[in-house]
């Protein structure tokens, strides 16, 4: 514990294990109290979704699923299986922690699905955030989806080797979108706010008077500099302030604990990204000198959020990738959720999704995805896993492939063992070299002799270069073969019929975004956002299962005026038929 000026740092308080530890003794009694059953069915004689789900699937979770998150000694913990289920129900109905705790205390259907006595008062709402924090601390957030899928897999509602589909959508960060100057200003202000709370006595000895006017409040849009020169001057001035504060923080006399504060770490990262300090004076980096979107911090309050653009839409935040089953005669359930930075491309994520599905014993036999998820390496990896990956293959981007004129890559003969390539005119080259493509994947560069290409009679069909010879960029053998197979398959009439079911995942994306608010994160940070997405996915699955499970027989339709004429029609025909005989 360290302190300054009589105040104790809120970030480094040391609490004894006895005070913090919570013990858990797993309880496998999931019996619903008789009084709860009687009153719930009396109040809801036709039942509802929660009652049907509890009767059909049981409690979904058990304490043993979370036992390793708790100590053997300490204060008794709230039953974790109930906390997990309450968390799922809250996300399903869009409730806050306060509202969820109130629902536990007051709603009959919640008491039924949780197996609580009618007189149970519930628990304090803060227990829910503590439970989520415990899941994140132990890296156990995936268990919510894992245990649910294990339950429904046991009753045959999902299966290994079936058909699945994947798509993604953008997720907006829970922070205000900032321009470059605002981001730098807010980063510095957030660091000062943290230091003012953690070490006020140290901070006041290192703060010049001008900082109180500049950083006490956020940058006023009305006073935002309009000219480029004024903006540059302000950015440079803030850079000098960065340098001054960081110099003080990393001085030998400064308390080392201050450097580990999250706001100070973000301060250092933003300083490195935004300013060039290799020159005698601190300089504001040009736009071309800034790091890429995959690393550039856009807000100090959510340093994991990234900028991205897709067609005409831009956002700061994340992307969520949903994988759902789409087998006939079975409910379509979400079986995997991945949350990534907004700037991360889709193509390198599919092997990770397959790893997660394999761990759940739910690896698909057929997987439908769009073109953004695939390249030669992904097709080859899916083939090795015995997955029939159905997706539009990346096209040949050469002008020969685009125009279907001249000699494209498919017109060349490749001998992988001999490391040679032969052109359509019978010329062979051995000039092979390795490099990488724009995604960092290894490729082979094939180059023909300059003299051979210069004397070729059909040079215009092979290359548009004035003097340079024909070059080829070829994937590794396995990837090349997989990509060519996918392109050949895409040209067949059967491909359209096989690929058509993929569009159904768009409905799942719309449901998650519009009905369950998945497109707006509640929290800051990728880990918390991922937890929200996992909980939301389970909530969507519960809603779908409730609609899938058989309900009570539908009531008889109300009689119509025309329908009542049937008896008179029958009597009339009974009178006519004997006379005809």
N, C-alpha and C positions, 0 to 999 in steps of 0.2 A: 504494500500500500504506500502511496506517495501523496503528498499534499503540499499546497502552497497557500500562504496567507490564511491559514486556519481552515481552508476548505479541502475536502477530500475529493479526489478525482472520481468521477462517476464511472470511468472506464476501467479502473483497476482496483475496485473494492474486493478485498479478499474475504470470503465467507466460508465458514467451516463446512466440512462435508456433512456433518449432522444437520446443519440448517438447510442445505440445498438438496440433499438426497431425498428421493421419493422411492418408496419400496412398492413392489407389486407382487401379489400372490395370485396367480391366475385362477380365475373362477370360471368353470365350464358349465355352470348352471344357467341355461338360457330359457328357462321356463317362464312363460308369460303368466303373471298372477291371474287367478280365476276371476277376481273382481274386475280387473282390467279387460279381460276377454268379454265378460258379460255386459259391462257398460259400453264398451266400444261397439259391439255388434248391435246393442240396443239403440245407440245413437246413430249408427251407420248401418242399418239393416241390409243395405245392398253392398256394403263394404266400400273400400276405395283402393287406390293403387298401393298404398303402404301396407294395408292389411293383406292384400293378395300376395305382395312380394314376401312378407314375413312368413305367411303360411306356406308358400311354395318353395322358398329358398332358405329359410331359416335366418339366423342373425347376420350372415355374410362374413363377419370377422369374429375372432376370438382373442382373448388376452394373450394366449401363447404366441400369437403373431408379433407381439410387441414386447414380449417379456425381457428381451435383451437390452431394451432401452432404459430400463429401470434398475435401481440398486436392490440388493436383498434386504437392506436395512434402511430405515428412515421413515418419513411421514407417509401414510397410506395414500396412494395415488388414486385419482378417479379411474374408473374402469376404462381402459384404453379402447376396447372394442366398441363401447358406446360412444366415446369421443370421436373415433374414426367415422362411425356411422352418422353422428350429428354433423360432423364436418361435411360429409358428402351431401346430406339433406340440405344443409345451409346453402351450399353452392348450387344445388338443384333448384332452389326457390329464390336465389338471389338475396339471402338474408345476411345481415351483419351478425357479429358474434353476440351482441346483446339480444337481437331478435331471435337467434337460434336458441340461446339459453332460456328465453321466455317461452318459446315453443315447446321446449322440453318440459317446462313446468305446467303448461296450460293446455296443450293439445292432446286429445285422446289418441289420435292415430300415431303421433310420435311416441307416446307412452307405450302403445301396443308394439310398434316395431322395435322399440328399445327394451321391452320386457320390464317396464317399471310399474311399481305400485301407483295407484291413483293419487295417493297422498304424498308421493315423493316430490320434494320442492325443486329438484333440479340442482344446478351448481352455478357458481359464479362464471360469468362470461369470459373472464380472463383465462380460465382453464383451457379454452380452445386455442388461443394463441400460444400458450405454453406447450400444448401438445404439438402444434405445427412446428414450433421451434425445436422441440425434441426430435421430431422426425428429420428435420433438416440437419440438425447437429450430428446425427448418426447416419446420414445418407440413406434413410429408410423411407423416403417419400414414395418410391415406386411400389412399396408393399401394398398401398391402398388399391392400386389397379391389379397387382399381382394376385393378391388374395381373393379379390372379387372374381377374376378370371379363373382361378383354380376352382372356385365354388361352382361357377356355371359350366366349366369344362367337365366337372364330375357328373353333371346331369345331362351332358351331351348337347348343350346349346352352342358351344364352340368346339372346334376340332382341329387337330393337326392335319396338314396337307390339303386344306380347303382353298377357297378362292378369297383373295383379299385385294384391297385397293388403297392407295395412299394419295393424299394431296395436302397442300399447306395453305395458310393464309397469314396475313400480317397481323401483328399485335402492337397496339399503341402503348408506349411506356406511360407510367403514371407521373409524368413530369411535364412541365411547361416546355414547349419547344423554344430553344434559344438560338440566336445568331452567334457569330463568333465572339464578338465583344461581350455580349451578355454572358456567354459561357465562361469566359475568363473572369469577368467581374464576379459572377456568382460562385465560382470556385474559390476565389480569394475570400469572399465574404463568408462562405461556409466554413473555411478553415479558421477564420478569425472567431466565428461564433463558437466553434468547438474548443478552441484554445481559451476563449473567455470563460467557458464553463469548467474546463479541466485544470487550467493553470492561470488564473487571472493575475496573480502577483507577478508571475514571470512575464506575462504578456505586456502589462502596462509599462514595463521598463524598456520595451523594444518597439513601441508604437509611436510614430510621429503624429503630430496633431492633424495633418492633412488626411490621414486615414479615417478619422472619425467622420469627416464630411463626405469622403468618397465611398466608404464601405458600410456605413451604418444602415443603409437601406439599399434595396435593389435598384438597378439602373433605371432611372425615370425615362419612359419612352418620350415624354414631352421635351426632355433635355438631351435626347440622343443626338450626337453630332451628325450633321447632314453631309458635310463634305468629306471626300476621301482623305484629305490632308488632316482634318480634325479627328477622324476615326483612327488614322495611323498614329497621331500624336497621343491619343488616349490609350491605344493599345500598347505603345512604347512605354508610357508612364506606368501602366499597370505591370508591364514586364519588369521595370526597375523595382517596383514594390515586391513582386514575386522574389526577385533576386535578394532583396534586403531581408525578407522574412525567412527564406530558406537558408540564407547564410547564418542567421541567428539560430535557427532550429538545429543546424548541423554543426554548430560550434562546439568545441570540446566542453565548454561550461554548461551547455544546455542539457536539461534532463533527457536521457536517452528515450524514456517512455513516450515523450511527445512525438518522436519520429514514427512511432508505430500507430498513431491515431489514424483511422481510415481517411478522415478529411485531409490530413497532411500527406498521406500517400497519394491521394487523388491530386492534391496541389502539385506535388512533384511531377506526376505523370502529365498533367496539363501543361506545366511549365516546359517540359522537354518537347512536347508536341507542338506547342504554339510559338516558341521563341528559339532563336539561334543565339546561343551564348558562347560560341566559339570565337566570335569577333570581339574586339576590345570593348564594344558596347553591346548591350542586349538589343537584339533586333527582332522585330515582328516578322515571322516567316511569311513568305508569299504563299498564295493558294497552291502553287505547284510544289512547294516544299513541304506541305503538310503530309502526314502519313495517310495511308489508305483508310477507306471507310471501315475496314475490319478492325482497326485499332483506335481510331480517333474518338475520343470521349466527347459526347454531345451535351452532357449534363453532369454536374458534380453530385447530384442527388441520386442518380442511377448510372454509375460508370459502366455498367454492362450494356446499356442501351446503345444501339448503333443506328446510323442513318442508312436507308436503302431506298431504292427506286425500282418500280416495276411498271413499265409502260408510262402512263401519265400520272401515276400515284406515287407520292413520296411519303415517308414516315420515319419516325425515330422510335425504336423499340426492338421487337423480336419477331420471330416467325414460329408458328406452331404447326407441326406435321402430325396429322391424324391418319392412322391405319385402321380400317374396319373390315370385318368379314362381309362377304356378299354372296354367300352360298344360297341356293334356292331352298325354300322350305325351312329356313332357319332364321332367327332374328339377326339383323345386321348390327353387330356390337363392335365398339372401338376396342382394339386389342393392343394398341401401342400409341404412345404420345411422346414426341420429341420437341423440346423447346430450344431454339437456337437464336443466336444474334441475327438481327435483320439482314446484315450484310453477308451472312454465310450462304454460299450457293447450295442448291439442292442436290447436285449430282453426287457429292461425296458422302451423302447421309444414308443412302440405302443399305450399305453393308452394316452400319450401326443398327438400323431398324431390324435387319435380319438377325443380328446377334441378340437383340432384346427378345425377339419373337422366339428364337431357338431356346433361350433360357426359360421361357414360359411353356415350352413344348407346343408352340402354336405356329411353327414355321409353315408358311403357305406352300401349297403345290403350284398355285398360279397367282401371280402378283401383277396387278394392273397399275401403272403409273404414267404420268405424262413425260414429255421429252426432257424436261428440266432435271429429272432424276438420273438419267442414264448417259453412259458413254461406253466405250469398248471395255474398260476395266470392270464396270458394273455388270454388263452382260456376261462377261467371263466369270465373275464371282458368283452370280446367280446360277449360272450353269453348273459350277462346282458344287453348289448347295442343292442341286436338283430342283431348282425353282424355275418354272416356266415364266419368265419375265416378259410381259406383253406391254410394249411401249413403242412409240415412234422412234426409230433409230436416228441418231444425229446424221444429217445429210453430208454429202461430200461438198465442202465449201469452195473447192477450186472452181475456176470459171468453166472448166470442162464438165465438171459434175453438175453445175448449176444450169448450164445451157444445153447439156446433153449433146454437145458438139466437141469434136476432137477426142483426144485420148485421156480419159480419166484414169484414176488409180487402178480401177478394176481391169483395165486393158493390159496391165503389166503383169508379168509372171515373176513371182518371188520364190526363190529357193532359200529357205531359212537355214538349212544345214550348211550349204555352201556360201551363204551370205552374199547372194548375187541377185540382181534384178535384170530382167530382159524386157525390152520395149517391144511394141507391136511390129517394128521393123527388124527385129532379130538382133539388135545390139545389146550386149551384156556389160554390166558394170559391177565392180567389186568395191566401189567406194561407199562403204557403210560407216556411219558414225552415230553415236548416241547423243541425245539431247533431251530436253523436256518441253512439253507443250505449255500453254498459258495457265493450265491448272496444276503444273508441277509433275505431271505424269511422264514417265520415261517414254521416249519415242525414238525411232530410227530415222536418220537422215540419209537418203540415197541420192547420189549425185552422178550423173553421166558425164562423159568426157566432153569438153568444150568442142574439140575438133570434130567429133562424131556428130554432135547435134548441129554444128554449123553447116556440115555437108549434107544433112538429111533433106530429102526432097519434100517431106511432109512436116517440116518443122513448124509451120503455122498452125497445124492441128494439135501440136504438142505443147508449145510454149509461146507466150507473147513477148518474152524477153528479147531485147535486141541482140545481145551478145552472149548472155549467160546461158548455160545448158539447162536441161530439164532436171529438176530436183523433185524428190518425193518425200513426204513425211508419212511414215508408216508406224502404226502401233506395234507393240510386242506381238509375237505370233498368236498366242491364245486370244488376246484382245482383238487383234485384226480379224481372226476367223469368226469370233463371236459377233463382231460388228457387221461383217459381211453377211452372215446368216440372218441377222436381224433385218438388214436392209432388203434382202431377198424375200423374207417373210412378209415384210410390210407391203410389198408389191402384189401380193396375192389377194384375191377377193375374200378369202376366209378371214383375213386380218381384221377387217372392219367389224364383222360379227363378234370376233373374240374381244375386241377392244371396246365395244359399245358399252358394256356394263360399268366401265370406269367412271362415266359421267355421273353415276349415282352418288359418288362421294361429294360432289358439289352440294347436294342437299344436306349432307352431314355438316359440311363447312358452314352453310347458311344457318342451320339449326344451332350450331355451337356459337356462331357470332351474334345472331339476332335473339334467340330465345334464352341463351345462357351467358351472354355478355363476355364471351371468350376473347373477343377482339380488343378489349380494354383490360389491361392488367390492374389488379387491385394494389399490387405491391411494387416495391423497387428491388431490382436485382433479378438475375436470371433464375436462381435457385427457387426463390419464392414464387416467381411467375410460373415456373414449371410445376410446382406443387399445386397452384391454382388450376392449371390445365389438367393435371392428373385427376384432381377431385371433380372437376367439371365433366371429364370424360366418363367417370363412374356414374355421375348423376344422369348423364344422357343415357347411359346403358340401362340404368334403373327405370327410366321413363319408357324406354323401348321394351324392356321386359314386361313392365306392367301392361302395356298395350298388347304384347304377344301372348301373355298368359290367358287361358280361357276364363271368361267371366261367367256370371250366371246366365241361364238361357234367356234370350230376349223375350220381352212380353209379346203377347199376341197382338197383331195389328188391329187398330180400331175398324169396325165394320163401316163400309161405304154404302151409299144408297143403291148403287148398282149391284153391289154384292148381295144385298138383301133380297134381290129379285130371283136369286138362284132357286130358293124353295118354291116360289110360285111357278118358275119355269119347269121345275121337275114335276110338280103336280099337273101342270097343263099337258106335258108330254105323256104322263101316265094315263090321262084321259083319252088322248088322241091315238096312242099306239094300239089299244084293243080294237078300235073301230077300223084301223087300217088292216089288221090281221084278218 
